[in-house]
Amino acid sequence: MDIVATRQIVSSILDGSINDAAFSTPDAFFQLSKPLTLNGVAPEVLDPEQAWADKDAYRATCEKLSGLFAANFLKYSCKDEFMASVADAGPGGRALL
């Protein structure tokens, strides 16, 4: 991503205009939503999958990375309700606990 787009995204966060953006549904890998549009930023920049020529490789990489994240999280988690809520917010959700 070029520096101009990066600066515009950061500016949108800092000035609060990102709050006016429509967001995607959470993705299947990381449960993250992304803005669909931001002033001055091309929509394809906001969608990381669009940066990959090989969409299957993108999905495989996301699956691998989210699996690594979930496995690492297990090392530090405990089975109380707070940690369950943290696990729900990340890759794998409550299935980790």
C-alpha positions in Angstrom: 0.0 0.0 0.0 1.4 3.4 -0.9 2.1 6.1 1.7 -0.6 8.4 0.4 -3.3 5.8 1.0 -1.8 4.9 4.4 -1.8 8.6 5.4 -5.4 9.0 4.3 -6.5 5.9 6.2 -4.7 7.1 9.4 -6.3 10.6 8.9 -9.7 9.0 8.6 -9.1 7.3 11.9 -7.8 10.4 13.7 -10.4 12.8 12.4 -13.2 10.3 13.1 -14.6 10.2 9.6 -14.0 6.5 9.5 -17.0 6.3 11.9 -19.2 7.4 9.0 -18.1 4.6 6.7 -20.0 1.5 6.0 -18.2 -1.7 7.1 -18.1 -5.2 5.7 -19.4 -8.2 7.6 -16.6 -9.8 9.7 -14.4 -12.0 7.6 -14.2 -15.7 8.1 -10.6 -15.8 9.2 -10.0 -13.1 11.7 -13.6 -11.8 12.5 -12.5 -8.3 11.4 -14.7 -5.8 9.5 -13.2 -3.3 7.2 -14.4 0.0 5.8 -15.9 -0.4 2.4 -15.1 3.2 1.4 -13.0 6.0 2.8 -12.5 9.5 1.3 -9.5 9.5 -0.9 -8.8 5.8 -0.7 -9.4 3.4 -3.6 -11.9 0.7 -2.5 -9.6 -2.1 -3.6 -6.9 -0.8 -1.2 -9.3 -1.4 1.7 -9.8 -5.1 0.7 -6.6 -7.0 1.2 -7.8 -10.0 -0.9 -7.8 -7.6 -3.9 -4.1 -7.1 -3.6 -3.4 -10.8 -4.2 -3.4 -12.1 -7.8 -4.0 -15.6 -6.6 -7.2 -15.6 -4.5 -6.8 -19.2 -3.4 -3.3 -18.5 -2.1 -4.7 -15.5 -0.2 -7.4 -17.7 1.5 -4.9 -20.4 2.2 -2.5 -17.9 3.8 -5.3 -16.4 5.9 -6.4 -19.9 7.0 -2.8 -20.8 8.0 -2.2 -17.4 9.8 -5.5 -17.6 11.7 -4.7 -21.2 12.7 -1.3 -20.1 14.0 -2.8 -17.2 15.9 -5.5 -19.5 17.5 -2.9 -22.1 18.5 -0.6 -19.4 20.0 -3.6 -18.0 21.9 -4.2 -21.3 23.6 -0.8 -21.0 25.4 -2.0 -17.9 27.2 -5.7 -18.5 27.7 -7.6 -19.8 30.7 -11.1 -21.0 30.9 -12.7 -18.0 32.8 -15.5 -15.9 31.2 -13.2 -12.9 30.5 -10.8 -15.1 28.4 -13.8 -16.7 26.7 -15.0 -13.2 25.6 -11.5 -12.5 24.3 -11.4 -15.8 22.4 -14.8 -15.0 20.9 -13.3 -11.9 19.3 -10.4 -13.6 17.5 -9.7 -16.5 15.1 -11.4 -19.7 16.1 -13.8 -18.0 18.6 -15.0 -19.9 21.7 -14.0 -23.1 20.0 -10.5 -22.4 21.3 -11.5 -22.9 25.0 
